[in-house]
Amino acid sequence: MPKLLGQMMQMPLSISSLIRHAARHAGDVEVVSRRVEGDVHRSNYAELERRARQLAQALSRLGCEAGDRVGTLAWNGHRHLELFYGVAGSERVCHTVNPRLHAEQIAWIINDAQDRVLCFDLTFLPLVEKIAPQLGSVGHFVLMTDRAHMPVTSAWPGLLCYDDLLAAESGDWAWPEFDENTASNICYTSGTTGHPKGVIYSHRSAVLHALAQVAPDVMCLGARDVVLAVSPMFHVNAWGVPYAAPMVGAKLVLPGAQLDGASVYELMESERVTFSAGVPTVWLGLMTHMKAQGLQFSTLRRTLIGGAACPPAMLRTLEDDFGLEVVHGWGMTETSPLGTAGQLKAKHVGLDAASRQSVKHKQGRVLFGVDIAILDAADRPLPWDGCTPGNLVVRGPWVIDRYFGRDDSPHVDVAGEPWFPTGDVATIDADGYMQITDRTKDVIKSGGEWISSIDLENIAMAHPAVHEAAAIACHHPKWDERPLLVVVRKPQAQLSAAELLGFYEGRVAKWQIPDDVVFVDELPHTATGKLLKLKLRETYRDHRLPDVRT
């Protein structure tokens, strides 16, 4: 008998369908952005969709064809959001470039992606002027502002004004239909070692990822929410929030370049934000500001924290002192980024507070569509007992298949199936909750035993005088490596190395207690807010540990 097929309409999943849906069914819902020009701009989804269509027309007038890359150097704002939709929706590829990288690295990334057009905020005009001669593929440079804020004098006669480009178009243009596997966006990894690598997302992967992240056990987003996209749009597409918020018709707030604690809090309160998601460093700055001023949230109720492990002390403070529901998550550029989220199961609700917290400290369970496993050094699966650590691997429809411009696959083979190796070391318990114990390159190997740098950092962060901490491996003549703590004290706090090391007694095995503490004014971070342990290891490569474990 012939195979019986389903008789459903064939409608490709596309990024343009998200903004079309929002414009049609939530057209008057606000999109608010703090602009680098200094004002707060107010628009709505109907206006956003119209301007995205005008942008698509403008790109055609500039000679951009299907598949051409359009680069951005921009903060979270309405023009950047228009580019997200106008570029990808017209079958071009939106390439968000991280402006916090070194100029040489930015130029390399733009050239590697072969961007045809580069759009950038006023903030980055000096940077682009500096690197423009190196950008051989870029034919048009577009300053993302209006005519009033264009430079009065410039040695750059070909510089285009973003708002002028849109004003010249009618917007009378229909979104095209094409294969849902067409490339939509490119993000590059942070590149702490070697050149960054490009990750290309598809329309299909972006829409499926958004469908997963709005679910109750993940971000739990709905039409009554006000969502602050505090994670930068150049950091894995602001974790998909620019797609998820229009999908459900939620009000979207974009903070621009002002990500300090005071500015983020003011915007949260003035716009009555109910949900936000970001890396621990953002929440650390926000908490520090609020505690110093004796402030509370009036509308914020939920947050998802990821990008790096959330210290248990931070999670408890946000829940106990500020009344937030915190969901701990995990992901990476190669997973679009969300892979797991840490909502409790029904079986956990009746547990005591300490037991519930121990579950929430983990990075959580997979979202539908994603699968995870932990492997030993021979790529054999390890048990899900919550104790055995292994190399974390992942697969799914929004997980990378291969890097841009490379023919080799990064996968490992497990029982004949390809899995992506994340570079993380993790445990998984019987309920499927995954907990990152370290990055493979950050594990401290002491006398043949592994010590988790994350565990050591979490204990340090629980000390009331510690603002931030990093644990790194330091050379030891007998044990090969021993832990060194690098710590930032809280303002005006008094704390000695002996006092902090004493704080570890009874919290970890005695042989895991760090051998020494170095106090510094600040810790280095990557361009996406993660601790830059590579730089710390280089700085303290020759640090001499006390002779306490010889």
WOMO-V819710 format. One record per run of one state. SS is the DSSP state (a for helix, b for strand, c for the rest). FROM is the first residue (numbers start at 1). TO is the last residue. If there is no record, write none. Layout:
ss = <SS SS>
from = <FROM FROM>
to = <TO TO>
This chain:
ss = <c a c b c b a c b c b c a c b c a c b c a c b c a c b a c b c b a c b c a c b c b c a c b c a c b c a c b a c b c a c a c b c b c b c b c b c b c b c b c b c a c b c b c a c b c b c a c b c b c b c a c>
from = <1 15 26 30 35 40 45 62 69 74 76 77 78 89 93 97 103 114 115 121 122 135 140 144 147 150 160 162 168 183 189 198 203 214 226 230 237 249 251 255 256 257 261 272 275 279 280 294 302 306 312 321 325 333 336 337 342 346 349 353 361 364 367 370 376 381 382 390 397 411 415 417 429 434 440 444 447 449 452 453 462 466 477 480 490 497 503 505 506 508 509 510 513 516 520 525 526 531 532 533 540>
to = <14 25 29 34 39 44 61 68 73 75 76 77 88 92 96 102 113 114 120 121 134 139 143 146 149 159 161 167 182 188 197 202 213 225 229 236 248 250 254 255 256 260 271 274 278 279 293 301 305 311 320 324 332 335 336 341 345 348 352 360 363 366 369 375 380 381 389 396 410 414 416 428 433 439 443 446 448 451 452 461 465 476 479 489 496 502 504 505 507 508 509 512 515 519 524 525 530 531 532 539 550>
